[in-house]
Amino acid sequence: MVGAGSAYALVIPGQNGTGAGNTTQPTLNTYITTNSLPLFPYWDNVIPVSDSSGIYLGASGSYGWVLTAAHVTQLTSNVQTLTIAGTNYLIRQNVPLGPQDLRLYRIGGEIGDPVLPALPNVTLDATTPTAGTSLLTFGRGERTEGTSSSATSSDAQLAGNLTLFDWAGTGGSIRWGTNVTTNLPPWLGSAVPTATVGSTVDFFSIFDDPGSPNYLNATEAALAVGDSGGPTFSVDGGVWQMSGWNLHTWSGPGIGQPDSTTGFGNVIGYGNVATYRNGVQRAMTPEPTTIACLGLGATLLGARRNRKR
């Protein structure tokens, strides 16, 4: 597994690793229109969480709920805040979901809390993405490494015989990018049970080199530190649904790729929302006094249904 660094960014080839200005809703709308996709309704739901990423799932009764990865630095209830649609909300409850790399935060429902955000509730995917499913993923941050912007160069840096993006720079903006699901590479199979918290990585993509002269228009995305917990969507039945959340990146065996870098051919792992959907929905439903008593239980044993592409 590629190690941690200090930046916050999706890595997208071209323009110094930042892609085609993928930090605004208009650029996403242009991509969606060009590719005849449905309007994406959740731009403002994607938020920073601690030093990483997350998504506001919406309201259930008088409470609002945010989802992120459990390995993201934990925030303290009744002390720290989350900013959603420009308003700060105190975290009222921290709800880790069993041993899985998944955490919910509750906002609202207390005297003096602001009105919950006027944002749509996110549709959680009930099916597992099959290989070849197109993905739209989000993480926070803006990269600044590299020296040029060229349609014929990825702006990655040479490190021995490897061409890599260093996890450098700072930021905090939300960036979007795309990828396609792939089957689990055989060399990664033995790593999955031990490389993740609770073995929640359930589907994958590969960071492909778009090649010259496509770098300035590339949207192909990989992960860097700070993207954990960010949402990944796909279109199912003509509707955008949250299919996963960002977890990990791996390089191939024997490559000797340095920590805190991303390279073409790296594998990206996502938590599968379909596996944990029922548990998330159960946790969002009860009163706060009963939430702590809930476990995912039998909901994790439900059958998965493969989506028709």
C-alpha positions in Angstrom: 0.0 0.0 0.0 1.3 3.4 -0.9 2.0 5.4 2.3 0.7 8.7 3.7 1.8 12.2 2.9 0.8 15.8 3.6 -1.3 16.9 0.7 -5.0 16.8 0.0 -5.8 16.1 -3.6 -7.2 13.9 -6.3 -4.4 13.2 -8.7 -5.4 13.8 -12.3 -2.9 13.8 -15.2 -2.0 17.1 -16.8 -1.8 20.7 -15.5 0.6 19.8 -12.7 -1.5 16.9 -11.5 -4.6 18.9 -11.1 -6.5 18.0 -14.3 -8.7 20.2 -16.4 -9.6 22.7 -13.6 -11.7 20.0 -11.9 -12.5 22.1 -8.8 -15.8 23.7 -9.8 -19.3 22.7 -10.5 -19.4 24.2 -14.0 -16.5 22.0 -15.1 -18.4 19.0 -13.9 -21.6 20.1 -15.6 -19.6 20.5 -18.8 -18.3 16.9 -18.5 -21.8 15.6 -17.7 -23.4 17.4 -20.7 -20.7 16.2 -23.1 -21.1 12.6 -21.9 -25.0 12.8 -21.9 -25.2 12.0 -18.2 -27.9 13.1 -15.8 -27.5 16.3 -13.8 -25.4 15.7 -10.7 -27.3 17.0 -7.6 -24.8 16.5 -4.8 -22.0 19.0 -5.4 -22.6 20.9 -2.1 -23.0 17.6 -0.2 -19.3 16.8 -0.6 -17.4 18.4 2.3 -14.0 18.4 4.1 -14.0 16.2 7.2 -11.1 16.7 9.6 -7.9 16.4 7.4 -9.8 14.4 4.7 -13.1 14.1 2.9 -16.7 13.1 3.4 -20.3 13.6 2.3 -23.4 15.0 3.9 -25.9 12.2 3.4 -28.9 14.4 4.3 -31.5 14.6 7.0 -33.4 11.9 8.9 -36.0 13.5 11.1 -34.4 16.4 13.0 -30.8 15.0 12.5 -28.3 15.4 9.7 -25.7 12.8 8.9 -22.2 12.8 7.4 -20.3 9.8 6.2 -16.5 9.4 6.0 -13.9 6.7 6.5 -13.2 5.5 10.1 -9.4 6.0 9.6 -9.9 9.7 9.0 -8.8 11.6 12.1 -11.7 11.4 14.5 -13.6 14.6 15.4 -14.8 15.3 19.0 -18.6 15.5 19.6 -19.9 18.8 21.1 -16.5 20.4 20.5 -15.6 20.3 16.8 -17.6 21.3 13.8 -18.4 20.4 10.2 -19.0 23.1 7.6 -21.8 22.3 5.2 -23.1 24.7 2.6 -21.4 27.6 4.4 -22.8 26.9 7.9 -20.8 25.4 10.8 -22.5 22.5 12.7 -21.4 21.1 16.0 -20.9 17.3 15.8 -23.5 15.9 18.2 -22.6 12.2 17.9 -19.9 10.1 16.5 -21.1 6.7 15.2 -18.4 4.2 14.1 -20.1 1.3 12.3 -18.5 -1.8 13.7 -15.0 -2.9 12.6 -15.6 -1.5 9.1 -13.6 1.5 7.9 -16.8 3.6 8.0 -18.0 6.4 10.4 -21.1 8.6 10.6 -21.3 11.9 12.4 -24.7 13.3 13.5 -25.4 17.1 13.4 -28.5 19.0 14.5 -31.3 18.0 16.9 -30.1 20.1 19.8 -31.3 23.4 21.2 -29.4 26.2 19.4 -28.3 24.1 16.5 -28.7 25.8 13.0 -31.3 24.6 10.7 -30.1 21.6 8.8 -28.7 22.2 5.3 -31.3 22.6 2.5 -29.5 19.8 0.5 -30.9 16.7 -1.1 -30.6 13.3 0.6 -28.0 11.1 -1.1 -29.3 8.0 -2.8 -27.2 5.0 -1.5 -26.6 2.3 -4.1 -28.1 -1.1 -3.4 -26.1 -2.9 -6.0 -22.4 -3.7 -6.4 -20.7 -2.0 -9.4 -19.5 -4.6 -11.9 -16.3 -4.3 -13.8 -16.6 -1.6 -16.5 -18.9 0.7 -14.5 -18.0 4.4 -14.9 -17.2 6.2 -11.6 -17.3 9.8 -10.5 -15.2 10.4 -7.4 -14.5 13.4 -5.1 -11.7 14.4 -2.8 -10.5 17.7 -1.3 -7.5 19.8 -2.2 -5.4 21.3 -5.0 -2.1 20.1 -6.2 0.8 22.5 -7.0 3.7 20.3 -7.9 5.1 20.2 -11.5 6.4 22.9 -13.8 4.4 22.9 -17.0 1.0 22.4 -18.5 1.2 20.4 -21.7 -1.2 18.2 -23.7 1.7 15.8 -24.4 3.1 15.5 -20.9 1.5 14.3 -17.7 3.7 16.6 -15.5 4.5 13.7 -13.3 8.1 13.6 -12.0 10.8 11.0 -12.7 11.9 9.0 -9.7 14.5 6.5 -11.0 12.7 4.4 -13.6 9.3 5.5 -12.3 7.1 8.4 -13.3 5.2 9.6 -10.3 3.1 12.3 -8.8 4.4 13.3 -5.5 1.9 14.1 -2.8 3.0 17.7 -2.5 1.2 21.0 -2.2 -1.7 22.2 0.0 -5.3 22.9 -0.4 -8.8 22.2 0.8 -10.9 22.6 -2.4 -13.1 19.8 -3.6 -11.9 18.2 -6.8 -13.8 15.7 -9.0 -12.4 13.0 -11.3 -13.4 9.9 -13.1 -12.4 6.2 -13.4 -13.8 2.8 -14.3 -14.2 -0.2 -12.1 -12.0 -3.2 -12.8 -11.6 -6.8 -11.5 -9.3 -7.3 -8.5 -5.8 -7.7 -9.8 -4.5 -11.2 -8.8 -1.4 -9.7 -7.1 -3.6 -7.6 -4.8 -5.8 -10.4 -3.6 -3.6 -11.4 -0.6 -3.2 -7.8 0.5 -6.9 -6.8 0.8 -7.7 -8.6 4.1 -4.8 -7.0 6.0 -4.4 -3.7 4.2 -7.7 -2.2 5.3 -9.7 -1.6 8.4 -12.3 -4.2 8.7 -11.6 -5.4 5.1 -14.1 -3.0 3.6 -12.5 -2.6 0.2 -15.0 -4.1 -2.2 -14.4 -2.7 -5.7 -11.4 -1.2 -7.5 -10.2 0.9 -10.4 -6.8 1.5 -12.0 -5.1 4.8 -12.6 -4.5 4.7 -16.4 -2.2 6.9 -18.4 -4.4 8.8 -20.8 -1.4 9.4 -23.1 -0.4 12.2 -25.4 -2.1 14.5 -26.5 -4.9 14.0 -23.9 -3.4 15.3 -20.7 -5.0 18.7 -20.6 -8.5 17.2 -21.0 -7.9 14.1 -18.8 -10.4 13.4 -16.0 -8.8 10.1 -15.0 -8.4 10.2 -11.2 -6.3 8.5 -8.5 -6.2 9.1 -4.8 -3.7 10.9 -2.5 -3.8 11.3 1.3 -6.7 13.5 2.2 -9.1 11.8 -0.2 -10.1 9.1 2.2 -13.8 9.2 3.0 -14.7 11.1 -0.1 -17.7 9.7 -2.1 -17.7 7.8 -5.3 -20.8 7.8 -7.5 -22.1 5.9 -10.5 -25.3 6.1 -12.6 -27.8 3.3 -12.0 -31.2 3.4 -13.6 -30.6 7.0 -14.8 -29.9 8.3 -11.3 -26.6 9.2 -9.6 -26.1 6.9 -6.6 -23.3 6.8 -4.1 -21.6 3.5 -4.8 -18.5 3.8 -2.6 -16.2 5.8 -0.4 -12.5 6.3 -1.1 -10.1 4.2 1.0 -6.7 3.1 -0.3 -4.2 3.1 -3.2 -1.7 0.3 -3.9 1.3 0.0 -6.2 2.3 -3.3 -7.8 4.6 -5.9 -6.2 8.3 -5.4 -6.6 8.0 -1.9 -8.1 9.7 -0.1 -5.3 7.4 2.9 -5.5 8.2 5.5 -2.8 5.6 6.3 -0.1 3.5 9.5 -0.6 3.4 9.1 -4.4 0.9 8.1 -7.0 1.8 6.5 -10.3 0.1 5.2 -13.4 -1.0 1.6 -12.9 -1.7 2.1 -9.2 -4.9 0.4 -8.0 -7.6 2.4 -6.1 -9.8 0.7 -3.5 -13.3 1.8 -2.5 -15.7 0.7 0.3 -18.8 -0.8 -1.3 -21.9 1.1 -0.2 -24.2 -1.8 -1.2 -22.6 -4.0 1.5 -23.2 -1.5 4.3 -26.3 0.4 3.1 -28.8 -1.2 5.4 -26.5 -0.6 8.4 -26.1 3.0 7.5 -29.8 3.5 7.1 -30.5 1.9 10.4 -28.0 4.1 12.2 -29.6 7.2 10.7 -33.1 6.3 11.8 -33.3 5.9 15.7 -33.2 8.5 18.4 -29.6 9.3 19.6 -30.1 7.3 22.9 -30.4 4.1 20.9 -27.8 4.7 18.2 -24.9 3.5 20.3 -26.6 0.1 20.8 -26.9 -0.5 17.0 -24.5 -2.8 15.2 -24.5 -3.7 11.6 -25.3 -7.3 12.6 -27.1 -9.4 10.0 -27.3 -6.5 7.6 -23.7 -7.2 6.6 -24.8 -10.7 5.6 -27.3 -9.7 3.0 -26.9 -10.9 -0.5 -25.2 -8.6 -3.1 -26.8 -8.1 -6.4 -24.7 -7.4 -9.4 -25.7 -4.5 -11.6 -26.4 -4.9 -15.2 -24.2 -2.5 -17.2 
